[in-house]
């Protein structure tokens, strides 16, 4: 039995070595090339723009951001929750990559036009990454904490989650008013200033960067 296991291990190592040699990289580099490898999370955590390529393959990933059975959110004073949520909105301590909700959403930046719709509704990120066709606001908060911010999901019964949800409800109201004044805002990612540019490793690939080849073709640009 031990001989069989040893033989299987050696065969696996040789196969991995041959494959890495064929790709022109050492075995260690071959291991790092796997985005689902154990050590790959560190590099993704440094980039709040990076999607998690392992999410779709991990049956536990979606469960972390979906409402649990029998879920009853924390109840408290509305004004107190909104005030606490406003602080948490800018709290990088919820992340592992020194980002916060405010990093990308200050001044209603980076919200899709669908954010103005009543929850639950379809959100492209949730559908594309986790296969969730509809998402509630509290689930969306959890998704943002877990994915762009690379943090741990908040306790479903916690005051912190209830506070962020309460503040996001106020943020949603403000976004609706913002859209009413500027109907091109959500359609044109360059309309608002990008608060993430300096800290965003994706900035160079961002059409809102200094050189914008889309500006002339965008009817909303002038507005």
N, C-alpha and C positions, 0 to 999 in steps of 0.2 A: 504493500500500500504506500509506504513512504517512498519507495523507489519510483512508483507511478507518479506521485505528486511532484517529486523532484524533477522527473523527466518532463512533466507538463510545464513546470516553472521555467526550466531551461529552454524548452521549445518556445514559450511565450517571449522570453527575453531575446532569443535569437531572432524571432519574427519582428519584434519591435526594433531590434538593432538593424536588421536588413532594411526595414521600411525607412528608418531615419537616415541610413546611409544612402538609400535611393533618393531621398529628398535633399541630400547634401547637408544634413544637420546632425549634431551629436545627439545621443540618446536623451540627455537632459533637456536640450532644446526641443526635441520631439515631444517630451512630456508637457512642456510649457505651451506648446502650440495647440494643445487641446483646451478650448475655452471652458470645458466642463471639469477640468482638472481641479484638484483641491486647492492649489495655490493660485488659481486664475482669478479668484474673487478680489484679491488685493488690487490688481491692475484695473479691474472694472470699477472698484469703489472709488478710485482716484478720478474717475471721469463720470460726472453726473449725467452726461448725455448718453452713456453707453447702455444699450439694452442688454438684458441678461439672456444670452443664447441658450442657457440651460433651463430657463423657465418652462418652456413648452414640454421639455422632457422630464420635468420633475412634478409628479402628481401631487406633491405636498405644497408646491409653490402657490397655486391658485387658492388652496384651502386657507392659507395664511391671511389672505385678504378678503375672503368671503364671510359673510355673516354666519356665525355658528348657530346651530339649532337651539331654539329657546332664547335667543338673544334679546336682552332687555337693556337698552342703553341707560347710562347714568342720567339721573334727573337732578336739576339744580336751578338756582336763580339764573334767569336768562342773561341779565346784564353782567353778572359775575362770570358766567361762562364765556360770553363774547370777549370780555376784557382779558380773561386768561388765554383764550384762543388767539387773540391778537399777539400776545407775547410769544406763544408757542410757534406762531407763524414765522417768526424770525429767529427761532431757537435752533442753532446748528447742532446742539447737543442731541437732537433726535436722530442725527445721521452719523455715518462713519466716514464721510468724505468732506466734512466741514461745510455742508450746504444746508439750506433750510427751504421752506416753502417760498419765502420772500426772495431767495436767490434768483428764481426765475419768474416770479409772479408779482413783483413790485409794480404798482401802477397798472394792474390788470394785464401785464405782459404775458405772453405765451399761453393764454387761455384760448381754446378753440371756441368757435361761435356756439357750439352745442352746449357750452357751459351755462348759457342763458336758459336752457330748457329745464323743466322740472325733473328732478331725479325720482325714480331711476330712469336712465336712458342709455343709449349706446355711446360708448367712448372708444375711439379707434385703438388707443393704447391698450385698454383692457381686453378688447376683442382680439387684437393681433398677438398680444403676448400671453394672455391667459385664457382665451376662448370664452370670455364672459360677454354675452350678447347684450346684457343690461347690467348696469352697475348703480348702486346706491351711493349717496354722497359719503357716508362713513366708510364704505368700501374703497371709494376713490381716494380718501385721505390715507387709508392704510396702504393702498397701491403706491402712492407717491412717497410715503415714508420708506417702504420696502424696496422700491425699484430705483428712482432717480437719486434718492438720498441714501440708499444702501443701508438703511437702519432696520431695527427690529419692529415688527408690528406692535401697535399699542394694545394694551389690554382692552378687550371689548367692553368691559363694564367700567372702565376708568373715567375719571373726571377729565383727564387730558384729551381723550378721544372725543368726548362730548363737547369739550371746549373748542377744539379745532373744528368740529362739525358746525357748531353755533357760529363761529367766526366766518367760516366758509359760506354759510347761508347769507351772512351780511355782505360778504365779498361778492356773492352771486347777484345780490340786489344792485350793488354798485356797478357791476359789470353790465347789467342790463341797461342801466342809465347811461353808461359809457358808450354802449353800442348805439343807443338811441341818438346820441349827439354825433357819433362818428360811425356810420354804417360800414365803412371800409376797414375799420380797425382790426377786426378779427380775420378778415380776408387777406389783409396785407401785413405780413409779419414785420415789415420794415416801418410801419406807420408809427409804432411806439418805440421809444428808446429801449435798447436791450441791456438790462441791468446785469446780465450774465456774461457779457462780452469779455471783460477782463479776466474773469475766473474760469471761463468756459473753454476747454481745450478743443471744442468743436467750432470756435469762433471763425477760424480761417475758412471753414466750409459753410459758414452761415451766409445766406443771401442778404442778410442785413449788415454784413461787414462793409468796410469803407467803399469797396468797389462792388457795386450791385448791378449785374448785367440785366436784371429783370426790371429795373426802374422805368426805363423808357417804354416798356411794353405793358406796364401796370397802370390801368386807368384810375386806380385808387391812389397811386403814388403822389400825385400833385395835391390830393386832398389830405 
